[in-house]
Amino acid sequence: MKHEVTFIDFVIKEWLLIASGVGFVLLSLYTKHLPIPSINELNVLFILFVLFITVNGLQKSGLLLKISQFIEKGKAIPLKLVLATFFLSMLVTNDIALIVIVPITLSLNINKKDILVIFEALAANAGSALTPIGNPQNLYIYWFYHIHPFTFIKTIFPFSLAFLGLLTVSSLFVVIRKDLKGDQIQKINKKAYVYGVLFIVVLLTVFHILPLVSGVAVIFFAFIFDQKALYVDYSLLFSFFFFFGIADNLKTMLAPEISHSGHIFLLSVLTSQVMSNVPATLLIAKFTSNWQPLLWGTNAGGFGSLIGSLANLIAYKLYISCEGTKNTARFTAKFLILGYMALFISIGLYFLLFRPADFLWIIK
């Protein structure tokens, strides 16, 4: 029985890797074509790799936890947790932000943790949308289409700003009871300062200020001084590799171009709901040169279903796996209801800003 549970846990945890690998093999056999990643796609994989190492090093050094413990002090805990998740996700990705903040939330002696975790998941998806390094699909779009940083942020800014306002106001209405215990002193390893510098190097590389080869410094430091930091999410990296191939094969089978921005946006949203927004981005980018609706659609598609974003699965699994949490079914229902409310708001906001004529037709 123990072996069965372990296998099920593995499948649940690595479903994206398994599905992408199987899809890669089957499509390659069907099309009789073995896709080879482009230089641009290899660059994306490299940036993701060094970014994962850097964030992993910062986390293990204790710096991120030290920052998070500051949130526990004082008043307005729901607001601080939501804002911390929102802004942290811009720099360390939505996944890492939740890995840091959700355990802190669950360790607090407060009620209404379920609502706070859901808000944090929404905040992570909304905040990470604003920067090229906030989530994997943003990084891919940013590199694949060679977008200027200012243009990228300007395009998605209304999306993040709208949800920052909604989540800020909503968190103020969450009234909690707290009885916090004394905090343990969190020591910061000296490696944190090196990783801080390396993180800046990676940021400058992403924004094309430093050459791509600068990222090798991260791998070199981790390999020599901190090999544990090399234990990153390789399954996600391999999933990216497989989806590069899947998207390339599908492009040869399907239409060469999708031009209507409204269609791209809705296709991105719907595809994200059933296969997650990261692979949806990799797939649809092969069919269109219109990156703005793809950026909006895949970030909006992170809301809604549990698999709309990997960040959703992380927050959900952390909550239901925590001792003391009760009524998983009610938590799931709340997660989906609030998630789909955010999704519908995103859809309405897109059509209102970019296709007002279509928006007026929809609401009639």
C-alpha positions in Angstrom: 0.0 0.0 0.0 2.9 2.3 0.8 4.4 1.7 -2.6 1.1 2.5 -4.3 0.8 5.8 -2.5 4.4 6.7 -3.3 3.8 6.0 -7.0 0.6 8.1 -7.0 2.3 11.0 -5.3 5.1 10.8 -8.0 2.6 10.9 -10.8 0.7 13.8 -9.3 3.9 15.7 -8.7 5.5 15.0 -12.1 2.4 14.8 -14.3 3.6 17.6 -16.5 7.0 15.9 -17.1 5.3 12.5 -17.9 2.6 14.0 -20.1 5.1 16.2 -22.0 7.6 13.3 -22.5 4.9 10.9 -23.8 3.5 13.6 -26.1 7.0 14.4 -27.4 7.7 10.7 -28.2 4.2 10.0 -29.8 4.2 13.2 -32.0 7.8 12.6 -33.1 6.9 9.1 -34.1 3.7 10.3 -35.9 5.4 13.1 -37.8 8.6 11.1 -38.3 10.5 14.2 -37.2 12.8 14.7 -34.2 12.6 18.4 -33.3 15.8 20.2 -32.4 15.6 23.1 -30.1 16.6 26.5 -31.5 19.3 28.7 -30.1 16.6 31.0 -28.7 14.9 28.1 -26.9 18.2 26.8 -25.5 18.9 30.4 -24.2 15.5 30.3 -22.3 16.4 26.9 -20.8 19.8 28.2 -19.7 18.3 31.4 -18.1 15.7 29.3 -16.2 18.4 26.9 -15.0 20.7 29.6 -13.5 17.6 31.5 -12.1 16.5 28.3 -10.3 20.0 27.8 -8.9 20.2 31.4 -7.6 16.8 31.4 -6.0 17.5 28.0 -4.5 20.7 29.3 -3.0 19.0 32.4 -1.6 16.3 30.1 0.0 18.8 27.7 1.5 20.9 30.5 2.9 18.0 31.7 5.1 17.7 35.1 3.5 14.2 34.6 2.1 12.9 33.1 5.3 14.4 36.0 7.3 12.5 38.4 5.1 9.3 36.4 5.4 9.5 36.3 9.2 9.2 40.1 9.3 5.7 39.7 7.9 4.5 37.9 11.0 5.1 40.9 13.2 2.6 43.7 13.9 -0.9 44.2 12.5 -2.6 43.7 9.1 -1.2 40.2 8.7 -3.5 39.3 5.7 -2.5 42.5 3.9 1.2 41.9 4.5 1.1 38.3 3.4 -0.8 39.1 0.2 1.5 42.1 -0.7 4.6 40.1 0.1 3.5 37.3 -2.2 2.6 39.8 -4.9 5.9 41.7 -4.9 8.1 38.7 -4.1 6.7 36.8 -7.1 8.0 39.5 -9.4 11.6 38.7 -8.6 11.7 35.0 -7.5 8.9 33.6 -9.6 5.3 32.8 -8.4 6.3 29.2 -7.5 9.1 30.2 -5.2 7.1 33.0 -3.6 4.4 30.5 -2.6 7.0 28.0 -1.4 8.2 30.7 0.9 5.0 32.4 2.0 2.5 29.6 2.2 4.4 27.6 4.9 4.8 30.8 6.9 1.0 31.3 6.7 0.3 27.8 7.8 2.7 28.0 10.7 0.9 31.1 12.2 -1.6 30.5 15.0 -4.5 32.2 13.2 -7.8 31.3 11.6 -8.9 31.7 8.0 -5.7 30.2 6.6 -7.6 28.8 3.7 -8.7 32.2 2.4 -5.2 33.6 2.9 -3.6 30.8 1.0 -6.0 31.3 -1.9 -5.4 35.0 -1.9 -1.7 34.3 -1.9 -2.0 32.0 -5.0 -3.9 34.8 -6.8 -1.4 37.4 -5.7 1.5 35.2 -6.9 -0.1 34.8 -10.4 -0.9 38.5 -10.6 2.4 39.8 -9.3 4.5 37.5 -11.4 2.8 38.6 -14.6 4.4 42.0 -14.4 8.1 41.1 -15.0 9.8 38.9 -17.5 11.3 36.7 -14.8 8.1 36.5 -12.7 7.1 33.1 -14.2 8.4 30.7 -16.9 5.9 31.7 -19.6 6.8 35.3 -19.2 10.5 34.5 -19.6 9.8 32.5 -22.7 7.6 35.2 -24.3 10.2 37.9 -23.4 13.1 36.0 -25.0 11.2 34.4 -27.9 9.8 37.7 -29.2 12.8 39.8 -28.2 10.6 42.3 -26.3 12.0 45.5 -24.8 11.6 45.4 -20.9 9.7 48.7 -20.8 7.3 47.5 -23.5 6.7 44.2 -21.8 5.9 45.8 -18.4 3.7 48.5 -20.0 1.6 45.9 -21.8 0.8 43.8 -18.8 0.8 46.5 -16.2 -3.0 47.1 -16.1 -3.5 43.4 -15.4 -1.2 43.3 -12.4 -2.4 46.7 -11.1 -6.0 45.7 -11.2 -5.5 42.6 -9.2 -3.1 44.4 -6.8 -6.0 46.8 -6.0 -8.6 44.0 -5.8 -6.5 41.8 -3.5 -5.4 44.7 -1.3 -9.0 45.7 -0.7 -10.1 42.1 -0.2 -7.4 41.3 2.3 -8.5 44.2 4.4 -11.9 42.5 4.9 -10.2 39.3 6.2 -10.5 39.5 10.0 -8.3 37.0 11.8 -7.7 36.0 15.3 -4.0 35.5 16.2 -1.9 34.2 19.0 1.6 34.3 17.7 4.4 32.4 19.4 7.9 33.8 19.8 9.9 33.7 16.6 13.0 31.6 16.3 16.1 33.6 15.3 16.9 32.9 11.7 20.6 32.9 10.9 21.7 34.0 7.5 24.5 32.1 5.8 27.3 34.2 4.3 26.6 32.6 0.9 23.4 34.7 0.9 25.4 37.8 0.0 27.1 36.0 -2.9 23.8 34.7 -4.2 22.4 38.2 -3.9 25.1 39.5 -6.2 24.6 36.6 -8.6 20.9 37.2 -8.6 21.6 40.8 -9.8 23.9 39.3 -12.5 21.1 37.1 -13.7 18.6 40.0 -13.7 21.1 42.1 -15.8 21.4 39.1 -18.1 17.7 38.8 -18.6 17.4 42.4 -19.4 20.1 42.1 -22.0 22.5 44.4 -20.1 25.1 41.6 -19.5 25.8 38.9 -22.1 24.2 35.5 -21.6 27.5 33.8 -20.8 27.5 35.8 -17.5 25.1 33.2 -16.1 27.9 30.6 -16.1 29.2 32.3 -12.9 26.1 31.0 -11.1 26.8 27.4 -12.1 30.5 27.8 -11.3 29.9 29.1 -7.8 27.2 26.5 -6.9 29.3 23.6 -8.2 32.4 24.7 -6.3 30.9 26.0 -3.0 27.3 24.9 -2.7 26.3 21.8 -4.7 23.0 21.5 -2.9 21.8 24.6 -4.7 22.1 22.6 -7.9 19.2 20.4 -6.8 16.6 22.4 -8.7 13.4 21.5 -10.5 14.9 19.6 -13.4 11.6 18.1 -14.2 10.3 21.5 -15.2 13.3 22.1 -17.4 12.9 18.8 -19.2 9.2 19.5 -19.5 10.1 22.8 -21.3 12.4 20.8 -23.6 9.7 18.3 -24.5 7.1 21.0 -25.1 9.5 22.8 -27.4 9.4 19.7 -29.5 5.7 19.2 -29.2 5.0 22.7 -30.3 7.3 22.4 -33.2 5.6 19.2 -34.4 2.2 20.6 -33.9 3.1 23.7 -35.9 3.9 21.5 -38.9 0.5 19.8 -38.6 -1.8 22.8 -37.9 -2.4 26.3 -39.3 0.8 28.3 -39.7 -0.5 31.6 -38.3 -3.3 32.9 -36.0 -3.6 36.6 -36.4 -6.8 37.8 -34.6 -5.8 39.0 -31.2 -9.1 38.1 -29.5 -8.8 34.5 -30.8 -5.2 34.3 -29.5 -6.2 35.6 -26.1 -9.2 33.3 -25.6 -7.2 30.3 -27.0 -4.4 31.0 -24.5 -6.9 31.2 -21.6 -8.7 28.0 -22.5 -5.6 26.0 -23.3 -4.1 27.1 -20.0 -7.1 25.7 -18.2 -6.5 22.2 -19.4 -2.7 22.0 -19.8 -1.3 24.8 -17.6 -0.2 28.2 -18.9 3.5 27.3 -19.4 3.0 24.6 -22.0 0.1 26.6 -23.5 2.6 29.5 -24.1 5.2 27.2 -25.7 2.5 25.8 -28.0 0.7 29.0 -29.1 3.9 31.0 -29.6 4.7 28.7 -32.5 1.5 29.9 -34.3 1.5 33.7 -33.9 3.8 36.7 -33.9 1.2 38.6 -31.9 2.7 38.4 -28.4 0.5 40.9 -26.5 -2.7 38.8 -26.3 -0.6 35.7 -25.7 1.0 37.4 -22.7 -2.4 38.4 -21.3 -4.1 35.1 -22.1 -1.5 32.9 -20.5 -1.3 35.0 -17.4 -5.1 35.3 -17.1 -5.2 31.5 -17.7 -3.2 31.0 -14.6 -6.4 31.7 -12.7 -9.3 29.3 -12.7 -8.5 25.6 -12.6 -6.0 24.0 -10.3 -3.8 23.2 -13.2 -4.1 26.6 -14.8 -0.8 27.5 -13.2 1.8 25.3 -11.5 1.7 27.9 -8.7 -1.9 26.9 -8.1 -0.9 23.3 -7.6 1.9 24.3 -5.2 -0.4 26.4 -3.0 -3.1 23.8 -3.1 -0.8 20.9 -2.2 1.0 22.8 0.6 -2.4 23.5 2.2 -4.0 20.1 2.0 -0.8 18.4 3.1 -0.5 20.5 6.2 -1.4 18.9 9.5 -4.4 20.5 11.1 -6.1 21.6 7.9 -9.7 20.3 7.6 -12.4 20.0 5.0 -10.4 19.6 1.9 -13.5 19.6 -0.3 -14.6 23.0 1.0 -11.1 24.4 0.5 -11.1 23.1 -3.1 -14.5 24.7 -3.8 -13.4 28.1 -2.4 -10.2 27.8 -4.5 -12.1 27.2 -7.7 -14.8 29.8 -7.1 -12.3 32.6 -6.3 -10.0 31.4 -9.1 -12.7 31.5 -11.7 -13.9 34.9 -10.5 -10.4 36.2 -11.1 -10.4 34.5 -14.5 -13.6 36.2 -15.6 -12.4 39.5 -14.3 -9.2 39.1 -16.4 -11.2 38.3 -19.5 -13.5 41.3 -19.1 -10.5 43.6 -18.4 -8.7 42.4 -21.6 -11.6 43.0 -23.9 -12.4 46.3 -22.2 -8.9 47.6 -22.7 -7.8 46.1 -26.0 -11.0 45.2 -27.8 -13.8 47.5 -26.4 -16.1 46.8 -29.3 -16.0 43.1 -28.6 -16.5 43.8 -24.9 -19.7 45.8 -25.6 -21.0 42.9 -27.8 -20.3 40.4 -25.0 -22.1 42.3 -22.3 -25.2 43.0 -24.4 
